[in-house]
Amino acid sequence: MTTTSSVTPLAESNDALADPATLRTRLSRDGYLFFRGLAPRARVLDLRRQILEFCKEAGWLDAKADLMDARWSGVGPYAENEAPYMQVYRRIVHLPLFNDLPRDPAYMGLMERILGGTVLNHRMHIGRVSFPNNPLQTTPPHQDFHYIAGTPETYTIWTPLGETPLDLGGLAVLRGSHRGGYLEHVEFPGQKYAAFGLGDDRLPHDDVEWRASAYHPGDCIVFHSHTVHKAMPNVTGTHLRLSMDNRYQRQGEATGPAAHRTHHDL
Ligand SMILES: O=C(O)CCC(=O)C(=O)O
């Protein structure tokens, strides 16, 4: 297991933003690109506020704390596919900003440079509210290709919706793990969402390394559909972690169902 104290920071690629060839070289070498402050910070924080309003109405937040602090009330913890979670999540998935933000010029422009063509942003946008005190319901190691299918040349952009120190449980990527292609996933009994993943015995071990950083609003990670990644557990005991995953590929290439459906068909 990756502990927050042992994880290697992600390499930043802001220096190559205007240089598509370097972006592609790094992406094909490492399986990911990490950018500080590339995502539209004000819109990211606006979406955080809108999601937290729903969390507050559901009683998940400490009413005495500042809304944007996302301080947990102690109700739950809940995870995706549990009824109280899905009642809130249905509202999140229908927020206009939740559906518009993934097509922000900052993301689309980046993906155009990387893909070198017209970009298709998948209709399936995924939002995550990760509770503390729920380590077993942490996103396990997996490759998005298992869930997305279509062309392997599909990329996820993971965006933290707020300050995300390591102990809040942000994303970790296994650098270099995309090189071996798709790996057979197994079902994890007891996992309430993202139930298919990769145990230690199925992960590549040569020339790979878990990487994660403390994230700020506006940061984002781009990774290949074969790059193994996972969440780190939210061990704060006190705060909710919010984030979003969006997928991009070249227009005209093979698509799987995720390109055309909303998450859970909500
Ligand atoms: O944020 C998470 O917990 C997991 C995100 C993820 O697995 C993804 O972006 O594909």
The ligand as a Gaussian input file, in Angstrom:
#p B3LYP/6-31G(d) Opt

LIG

0 1
 O      -10.977000      10.299000      -7.569000
 C      -11.026000       9.083000      -7.402000
 O      -11.294000       8.552000      -6.314000
 C      -10.751000       8.156000      -8.532000
 C      -10.648000       8.810000      -9.858000
 C      -10.445000       7.822000     -10.951000
 O      -10.322000       6.668000     -10.759000
 C      -10.376000       8.269000     -12.308000
 O      -10.164000       9.461000     -12.552000
 O      -10.492000       7.414000     -13.216000

